Amino acid sequence: WFNELKPSKVLLYVDKEVAHFFKQRVYFPKQKIKKENKDGSLIVETQITDKREILPTVMHWIPHIMVVNPQGLQKEIKEIIRGYLKR
């Protein structure tokens, strides 16, 4: 999935319960901690060229992680979860 497409910025909210893992290890391509909130949670930024670079890891960390932007990716993850729950 690594191709010549222009990278897209993704913002993620990471709960305080797992924030220490994201401080210690890079889970996403070009991962940067953009903000450390007072409650210990994080805003993490990354760049992707394809959603497959990020979807498996985001799904792994649910419910402790949430896509803030882009909203299209956030909506797609919600649809995947709804489909799973309907089974």
Secondary structure, DSSP 8 states (H G I E B T S, - for coil): ---SS--EEEEEEE-TTTHHHHHHS--STT-EEEEE-TTS-EEEEEEESSGGGTHHHHHHHTTSEEEEE-HHHHHHHHHHHHHHHH-
